[in-house]
Amino acid sequence: MSFGEQLKNKADEVHLQEKAKDFGDAVIEIAKAAMSVAAGYAHENRVKVDGALDKAEAKIGEKTGGKHADTVTKVRASVDKGIDKLVDHHDKAAPPTPAASAVPDDKHSAFDEDTPAGNPT
């Protein structure tokens, strides 16, 4: 029995692919929860966030003598757009369904000889 076959058998024995998928699902759920917390904070504290951004924008203008005002304005617009998306996400958020997973089911084992490494399709 080759080393690759031994490794595949051991991975199957310890259910490595199932555990990897479960881990991936857990990471996605944590990321969703973190985004939800950030969206909730942005929604509840929009006035404070805008105030902090105004203060930062003014400080940058003061320290640079307004030299980079156009860039600061563009960055501020991008930040505001991102915060708007978070707040919008919070307003539209529905509780996640456990059946809906963004992690696709594996079609091949990492140890399949007929599938190139790193190619899940």
C-alpha positions as CSV (number, residue, x, y, z in Angstrom):
1,M,0.0,0.0,0.0
2,S,1.4,3.4,-1.0
3,F,1.9,6.3,1.4
4,G,-0.9,8.2,-0.4
5,E,-3.3,5.3,0.1
6,Q,-2.3,5.0,3.8
7,L,-2.9,8.7,4.2
8,K,-6.3,8.6,2.5
9,N,-7.4,5.6,4.6
10,K,-6.4,7.4,7.8
11,A,-8.2,10.6,6.7
12,D,-11.3,8.5,5.9
13,E,-10.9,6.8,9.3
14,V,-10.9,10.0,11.2
15,H,-13.6,11.6,9.0
16,L,-11.2,14.5,8.0
17,Q,-13.4,15.9,5.2
18,E,-16.5,16.0,7.3
19,K,-14.6,17.8,10.1
20,A,-13.1,20.3,7.6
21,K,-16.6,21.1,6.2
22,D,-17.9,21.5,9.8
23,F,-15.0,23.8,10.5
24,G,-15.7,25.8,7.4
25,D,-19.4,26.1,8.3
26,A,-18.5,27.3,11.8
27,V,-16.1,30.0,10.4
28,I,-18.9,31.3,8.1
29,E,-21.3,31.5,11.0
30,I,-18.8,33.4,13.1
31,A,-18.1,35.8,10.2
32,K,-21.9,36.3,9.8
33,A,-22.2,37.0,13.5
34,A,-19.3,39.5,13.5
35,M,-20.9,41.3,10.5
36,S,-24.2,41.4,12.3
37,V,-22.6,42.9,15.4
38,A,-20.8,45.5,13.3
39,A,-24.0,46.3,11.4
40,G,-25.9,46.7,14.7
41,Y,-23.2,49.0,16.1
42,A,-23.2,51.1,12.9
43,H,-27.0,51.3,13.0
44,E,-27.3,52.2,16.6
45,N,-24.3,54.6,16.7
46,R,-24.4,56.2,13.3
47,V,-24.3,59.7,14.7
48,K,-21.2,58.9,16.9
49,V,-19.5,57.2,13.9
50,D,-20.1,60.2,11.7
51,G,-18.8,62.5,14.5
52,A,-15.6,60.5,14.8
53,L,-15.1,60.5,11.1
54,D,-15.7,64.3,10.9
55,K,-13.2,64.7,13.7
56,A,-10.6,62.5,11.9
57,E,-11.2,64.3,8.6
58,A,-10.7,67.7,10.3
59,K,-7.5,66.5,12.1
60,I,-6.1,65.3,8.8
61,G,-6.9,68.6,7.1
62,E,-5.3,70.5,10.0
63,K,-2.1,68.4,10.0
64,T,-1.7,68.5,6.2
65,G,-2.9,72.0,5.7
66,G,-5.6,70.8,3.4
67,K,-3.1,69.5,1.0
68,H,-4.9,66.1,0.6
69,A,-8.5,67.3,0.9
70,D,-9.6,65.7,-2.3
71,T,-8.2,62.3,-1.3
72,V,-9.7,62.6,2.2
73,T,-13.1,63.5,0.8
74,K,-13.0,60.4,-1.5
75,V,-11.9,58.1,1.3
76,R,-14.7,59.6,3.5
77,A,-17.2,58.9,0.8
78,S,-16.1,55.3,0.5
79,V,-16.2,54.8,4.3
80,D,-19.7,56.4,4.4
81,K,-20.8,54.1,1.6
82,G,-19.5,51.0,3.5
83,I,-21.3,52.1,6.7
84,D,-24.5,52.7,4.7
85,K,-24.2,49.1,3.4
86,L,-23.8,47.8,6.9
87,V,-26.7,49.7,8.2
88,D,-28.8,48.6,5.2
89,H,-27.8,45.0,5.9
90,H,-28.8,45.4,9.5
91,D,-32.2,46.8,8.4
92,K,-32.8,43.9,6.0
93,A,-31.3,41.1,8.0
94,A,-33.2,38.0,8.5
95,P,-32.2,35.3,10.9
96,P,-29.8,32.9,9.1
97,T,-31.2,29.5,8.3
98,P,-29.0,26.6,9.4
99,A,-29.7,24.7,6.1
100,A,-28.3,27.5,4.0
101,S,-24.6,27.1,3.9
102,A,-22.2,28.9,1.6
103,V,-19.7,26.1,1.8
104,P,-20.3,23.7,-1.1
105,D,-20.2,20.0,-0.5
106,D,-16.9,18.3,-1.5
107,K,-17.1,16.3,-4.7
108,H,-13.6,14.9,-4.4
109,S,-11.3,13.9,-1.7
110,A,-8.0,15.7,-1.5
111,F,-6.5,12.2,-1.9
112,D,-8.2,11.2,-5.1
113,E,-5.6,10.3,-7.6
114,D,-7.7,11.3,-10.7
115,T,-8.3,14.9,-9.4
116,P,-5.5,17.5,-9.5
117,A,-4.6,18.9,-6.1
118,G,-6.5,22.1,-5.2
119,N,-9.2,21.5,-7.7
120,P,-12.6,20.8,-6.0
121,T,-14.5,20.6,-9.2
